[in-house]
Amino acid sequence: MSFSWAKHYEPKSDLSKWIDERLPLPRLVYSAVGAGYPVPRNLNYFWNFGVLAGFALMLQIITGIVLAMHYAPNALIAFDSTEHIMRNVNWGWMLRYAHANGASFFFIVVYIHIFRGLYFSSYKAPREMIWLLGLVIFLLMMATAFMGYVLPWGQMSFWGAKVITGLFGAIPLVGEPIQEWLLGGFAPGNATLNRFFSLHYLLPFVTAGVIILHIWALHIPGSSNPTGVEVKTESDTVPFHPYYTAKDGFGLGVFLILYCLMLFFAPNFLGHADNYIPANPLSTPAHIVPEWYFWPFYAILRAFTFDFLIIPAKLLGVLAMFASILLLFFMPWLDRSPVRSGNYRPLFRVFFFILLADIVLLGYLGGAAAEEPFVMLSQLGSAYYFAHFLIILPIISKIEKPKPLPYSITDAVLGKPGTGMAGGPVLQPAE
Amino acid sequence: MAEQVTMNQDGSAAIESDGVRRRDFINIAAVSFAGIGAATVLIPLITQMAPSKDVLAQSSTEVDITAVEPGQAIKTVWRDQPMFIRNLTPAEIDSANKVDMNSLRDPQTLADRTVDGKINWLVTLGVCTHLGCVPLGAASGEVKGEYGGYFCPCHGSHYDTAARVRKGPAPTNLVVPEYAFLSDTVIKIG
């Protein structure tokens, strides 16, 4: 499971020996995130974001559990109980803002984590399973965040629930029964709110389980690194503790500073004012938007305003939105270049940043009103998004001439020139 | 069947002719039985999420339409969903009848969508067929869209004076529920 030079746990005191023989939990921790886990020595700060995402999940679980002690999942009083948390419960305002902004920061670090993976091709063999499990976590997060946003039972909660469950109504024949089954009625109501609360409480723990699998899969080949060259010798690695525990600790400090700035000085900046209006099934807000972290996908959903062949526009939009995420599951097989790191792929690097700009543009458009020129721009942006993965990426892998890779991580760190073996990772044995 | 029963080393009986042991049958039977049992348990676990009896019981609503003048519309609620009841003006009926059927995404005439002899009464669900927002245009002063009917602000679907989709992502016309005139001034929806 790890490199041959990994240090082994040696219990020192009689008590730790006693424990180790009966339940070797300290041994597991030592080899997973302690001095017994060798990690490439050249990881940059983009490798902090996995730990930050794990921290954000813990933050959400802790604040969420205490909020659930005061919240009432009943359509008659859900809104009032949320306001009760804000006004009457001791520190309730802070806990709720911490939870709401915690969700945003969870998505921020996860998006950076995903883009890190895309730039350094962390999805390539032998790390496909880590990538696939990561996407499962992302889907679980999206479902959890969506259901959480419904709980305050404000206008955006209600109409968000209606629009998102309406997506399932687009499925031919079985769509409407599925929608009614999801809602437990003909429109979002008490049944919907109750089940969303139940699942919103459950899914974070499912997510935590998948995260354990994600880390397990990571520990088989070990972390990738900014050169994309695999670890060859002991000099390529340093023990996770204390080197990366310290580096992650520093990153966590920076994260907490930014998070607290938001939490204490602009707690509603990322929210929507309409969600402070109680849910009203007879009046749609003039401008329904999901939370910012769904905007790029929402833009793709809305881009389809025309029928294509026999497929109606509504179904096309829904299919495109789901496809935009499912596509990522195929990344390990769409990008055939043997070179991992974008640092050594001049052409890929350019298109990576164009994709990033495209997704930021889609994000802006998803938050904008459904009128021109935003609709047309969403169509162009969505077309480019799919073209990047399905056309541009496979072509780049064929025509690109990568820069020479360093022989090893140690050589890269010590600034030795590349071996000139462009086009693939060096495959000689280490000795 | 049991022409050559011998004893295996572990003492179980075996039929050597086709290599299938009694234990294989027991395995398959036991796993199948447990599998069917587990699948059956899923039925209540899944169907509990479907609309409950009290929700289904709200099946019909009666509405008094005396006060709705031509050119006006009212909003009411049926099965927790908004309903639009609109009294069309002769001009609106005209413009709905002039539309070329081939130009429609969901071809229906105004007569198809109203009750015989009551063509001025347009009763539809106030739920955009795209993703379920409430379209604007029923209350006075609201935007009626490019075709004078309803306009959904969420994703920009336009409906005409027969509440047929004319533009935007909505796949079908606004739904006309089952309803009947109990008298000239009262309708029963559902």
Interface residues (C-beta under 8 A of the other chain):
Chain A: W159 K162 V163 T165 G166 L167 G169 A170 E180 W181 L182 L183 G184 G185 F186 A187 G189 A191 R195 P281 L282 S283 T284 A286 H287 I288 R302 F304 T305 D307 P312 A313 K314 L315 G317 A370 E371 V375
Chain B: M49 A50 P51 S52 V55 K75 V77 R79 D80 Q81 P82 R105 G126 T129 H130 L131 G132 C133 V134 P135 L136 C152 P153 C154 H155 G156 G168 P169 A170 P171
